[in-house]
Amino acid sequence: MFAIIMGFYLMVFDVDVAPKTKTKFLQWFEEVTDWKEEDMYNDITISTPPIQQWFYEMIKTYPPMNGKFSPTDEELVEIEGLEERTTDYSIGESFIYMGFAWSVADKAYDAVVETAFKLGLGVFYLGTSEEDLMIMLPDDTLMTDPEPESKIPAKKSLWDRVKQFFSK
């Protein structure tokens, strides 16, 4: 799951559909990201309404690389910074997995979390190893095992959260 890190990866998920414990969530993550070649993963109409709302809000700043909402070649040339903000979205029924360029990681992280929490969605930060990962819930907690809640604040900056995680 964590072998190649070529960008900055997050997943937004519908908390009403996803499992409630870390172990079960990670099993579910493996299942839903077992990409099948016949699926295109760019049809937002298959997603739950909160996931759709999140997507339409995010693409205003972080447009998709592919699909009908992606910028034209002319827009990529004419609009400064647009190309580095294009995002690789893989859309499922109850989640969107996305990859950002490292150059926009901090701002993208903030936008993803803020928009997701506003809509009652969770955010999964994959990290660079299994020890780094964080499953953030919209009530400002982290998903853990065996209890579904931990009182570690989830609305800190990415780097503050990583530092706090490693200071344990």
C-alpha positions in Angstrom: 0.0 0.0 0.0 2.9 2.4 0.7 5.6 1.3 -1.8 5.8 4.3 -4.2 5.4 7.9 -3.2 5.5 10.1 -6.3 3.0 12.8 -5.1 0.9 13.8 -2.1 -2.0 11.4 -1.6 -5.3 11.8 0.3 -8.7 10.2 0.3 -12.0 11.8 1.2 -14.6 9.3 2.3 -18.2 9.2 3.4 -18.2 8.4 7.1 -21.7 6.9 6.8 -20.4 4.2 4.5 -16.8 3.6 5.6 -16.0 1.2 8.5 -15.7 2.8 12.0 -12.4 1.3 13.2 -8.9 1.7 11.8 -8.3 -1.9 11.1 -11.6 -2.4 9.2 -11.1 0.9 7.5 -7.7 -0.1 6.1 -9.2 -3.4 4.9 -11.9 -1.5 3.2 -9.4 0.9 1.7 -7.5 -2.0 0.2 -10.7 -3.3 -1.3 -12.0 -0.1 -2.8 -8.6 0.8 -4.2 -8.1 -2.5 -5.9 -8.3 -0.7 -9.2 -9.9 -2.6 -12.0 -8.9 -1.8 -15.5 -12.5 -1.8 -16.9 -13.5 1.0 -14.4 -12.7 4.6 -15.3 -13.0 6.1 -11.8 -13.8 9.6 -13.2 -17.6 9.5 -13.1 -18.7 11.7 -10.1 -22.4 10.8 -10.7 -21.8 7.4 -9.0 -20.8 9.0 -5.7 -22.9 9.9 -2.6 -24.2 13.4 -2.5 -21.7 14.7 0.1 -18.8 13.3 -2.0 -20.2 15.0 -5.1 -20.5 18.3 -3.3 -16.9 18.0 -2.1 -15.7 17.3 -5.6 -17.5 20.2 -7.2 -16.1 22.6 -4.6 -12.5 21.3 -4.9 -12.3 21.4 -8.6 -12.7 25.1 -8.6 -9.1 25.4 -7.3 -7.7 21.9 -8.0 -9.1 20.8 -11.4 -8.9 17.1 -12.5 -6.2 16.0 -14.8 -8.7 13.9 -16.8 -12.3 13.8 -17.7 -14.9 16.3 -18.6 -13.9 18.8 -15.9 -10.2 19.0 -16.8 -8.7 22.2 -18.2 -8.0 22.6 -21.9 -4.4 22.7 -23.1 -4.9 26.4 -23.8 -6.0 27.0 -20.2 -3.0 25.1 -18.9 -0.7 27.4 -20.8 -2.6 30.7 -20.2 -3.5 30.4 -16.5 -0.5 30.7 -14.2 -0.1 27.8 -11.8 -3.0 25.8 -13.1 -0.9 22.9 -14.3 0.7 22.3 -10.9 -2.8 22.4 -9.3 -4.3 19.8 -11.6 -5.1 16.7 -9.5 -5.4 13.1 -10.2 -8.9 12.1 -8.8 -10.0 8.5 -8.7 -13.7 8.5 -7.9 -15.7 5.8 -6.2 -19.2 5.5 -4.8 -18.2 6.6 -1.2 -14.7 8.0 -1.7 -12.4 10.1 -3.8 -8.7 9.2 -3.8 -6.5 12.0 -5.1 -2.9 12.8 -5.8 -1.5 16.3 -5.7 1.9 17.7 -6.8 4.2 18.2 -3.8 4.4 21.9 -4.7 0.8 22.4 -3.7 0.7 19.8 -0.8 0.3 22.2 2.1 -2.5 24.3 0.5 -4.2 21.3 -1.0 -4.2 19.5 2.4 -5.8 22.5 4.1 -8.5 22.8 1.3 -9.3 19.0 1.4 -9.7 18.9 5.1 -11.6 22.1 5.5 -14.0 21.3 2.7 -14.5 17.6 3.8 -15.1 18.5 7.5 -17.6 21.2 6.4 -19.6 18.5 4.5 -19.3 15.9 7.3 -16.7 13.8 5.4 -13.6 12.0 6.7 -10.0 12.4 5.3 -7.4 9.6 5.0 -3.8 10.8 4.9 -1.8 7.9 3.5 1.6 9.2 4.7 4.9 7.5 3.6 4.5 4.5 5.8 1.8 2.7 7.7 3.0 4.5 10.9 2.3 7.9 9.3 -1.2 7.3 8.2 -4.1 9.3 9.8 -7.8 8.7 9.4 -9.4 12.0 10.3 -13.1 12.3 11.2 -15.2 15.4 10.8 -15.8 15.7 14.5 -12.1 16.6 15.0 -10.9 13.2 16.0 -8.7 10.4 14.6 -10.1 6.9 13.9 -8.3 4.3 16.0 -8.6 0.7 17.2 -10.5 -0.5 19.1 -12.3 2.7 19.9 -13.5 4.8 17.0 -12.4 8.1 18.6 -9.2 9.6 19.8 -9.0 13.1 21.3 -6.1 14.2 19.1 -7.2 17.4 17.3 -7.6 16.8 13.5 -7.7 20.4 12.3 -4.0 21.2 12.7 -1.7 21.8 9.8 -0.3 18.7 8.1 3.2 19.2 9.4 2.0 19.9 13.0 -0.1 16.7 12.9 2.9 14.7 11.7 5.2 16.2 14.3 2.6 15.4 17.1 2.1 11.9 15.8 5.9 11.2 16.0 6.3 12.9 19.4 4.4 10.0 21.1 
